[in-house]
Amino acid sequence: SFPPRQGLELFLDECDKRKIRVVTSSDAEIEAVKRDLNISLGLVLERNLSIERFSNFFCLDRIGGKDYSPIIGHYDIASSELLVIDDRHCNIISALRQGCLAVHCPEYMIDGEREWDFSKINLQ
């Protein structure tokens, strides 16, 4: 129900250039997430983007912070190769405890959310 974050299109373009896989995980029903994401990407972004930009979808329980091992195992990567971007502090803490990189972004509809810009994330 919310539009994509500012700079998402540029962030995805940069990931494409660097051959970085982008996945999404949610504690919600995956089909609902796909539907909402498709609507948001189609209505808001200048180019006709779709969920095909994402490599895969994972449903991860959120109780006490998400367990990112299904993503790490699926792609056969080290936990340090996974960058988690999330608006929930418990998920950021969980990612860091699992050895992942993490970026905490503000939740929607709170102070500071308007200044958040995906394109400012440095992937170096």
C-alpha positions in Angstrom: 0.0 0.0 0.0 3.1 2.3 0.2 5.1 3.5 -2.8 8.7 2.2 -3.2 11.3 4.0 -1.3 13.1 6.9 -3.0 16.1 5.8 -5.1 15.0 2.1 -5.4 15.2 2.1 -9.2 18.8 3.5 -9.1 19.7 1.0 -6.4 18.4 -1.9 -8.5 20.2 -0.6 -11.6 23.5 -0.5 -9.6 22.9 -4.1 -8.3 22.3 -5.2 -11.9 25.6 -3.6 -13.1 27.5 -5.4 -10.3 25.7 -8.7 -10.9 24.3 -8.6 -7.3 21.2 -10.7 -6.8 18.4 -8.9 -5.1 15.9 -10.9 -3.1 13.0 -10.0 -0.8 11.9 -11.7 2.3 8.8 -11.2 4.3 6.8 -12.6 7.2 3.7 -12.0 5.1 2.2 -14.2 2.5 4.6 -14.2 -0.4 1.9 -14.0 -3.1 0.5 -10.8 -1.4 4.0 -9.4 -1.3 4.5 -10.1 -5.0 1.2 -8.5 -5.9 1.8 -5.4 -3.8 5.4 -5.0 -5.1 4.2 -5.4 -8.7 1.5 -2.7 -8.3 4.0 -0.3 -6.5 6.7 -0.8 -9.1 4.3 -0.4 -12.0 2.5 2.7 -10.7 5.3 4.7 -9.2 8.5 4.2 -11.0 9.2 5.9 -14.4 10.2 2.8 -16.2 8.0 -0.3 -16.4 9.8 -2.4 -13.7 8.5 -5.6 -12.4 9.3 -8.1 -9.7 11.4 -9.9 -12.3 14.2 -7.6 -11.0 14.2 -9.8 -7.8 15.9 -13.2 -8.0 13.7 -14.9 -5.5 11.2 -14.5 -2.6 11.6 -16.0 0.8 9.0 -16.2 3.6 10.9 -15.7 6.9 9.3 -15.7 10.3 9.9 -12.5 12.2 9.5 -13.7 15.8 12.6 -12.4 17.6 14.2 -11.4 14.3 14.4 -13.1 11.0 16.6 -16.1 10.4 18.4 -15.5 7.1 19.9 -18.9 6.8 17.4 -20.0 4.2 18.7 -17.2 1.9 22.3 -17.9 2.7 21.9 -21.6 2.1 19.9 -21.2 -1.1 22.6 -19.1 -2.7 25.4 -21.0 -1.1 27.1 -17.8 0.1 28.9 -16.8 3.3 26.7 -14.8 5.7 29.1 -11.9 5.2 28.0 -11.7 1.5 24.4 -11.0 2.4 23.3 -7.4 2.9 20.1 -7.1 4.8 18.1 -3.8 4.5 15.2 -3.7 6.9 13.1 -1.2 8.9 12.8 -3.4 12.0 15.5 -3.1 14.6 15.1 -6.8 15.7 15.7 -7.9 12.1 18.9 -5.8 11.8 20.2 -7.2 15.1 19.4 -10.7 13.9 21.2 -10.2 10.6 24.3 -8.8 12.4 24.3 -11.8 14.9 24.2 -14.1 11.8 27.3 -12.3 10.4 25.4 -10.5 7.6 25.9 -6.9 6.6 22.9 -4.7 7.5 21.4 -1.3 6.8 18.6 0.0 9.0 16.1 2.2 7.2 13.3 4.1 8.9 9.8 2.6 8.9 7.2 4.2 6.6 5.2 7.1 7.9 7.7 8.2 10.6 10.0 11.2 10.9 13.1 10.8 8.7 11.4 8.5 6.2 11.2 11.1 3.5 15.0 11.6 3.6 15.7 7.9 3.1 17.2 7.2 -0.3 18.2 3.8 -1.6 20.5 5.3 -4.2 22.8 6.6 -1.4 23.7 3.1 -0.2 27.3 2.5 -1.0 27.8 -1.0 -2.4 31.6 -0.8 -2.3 
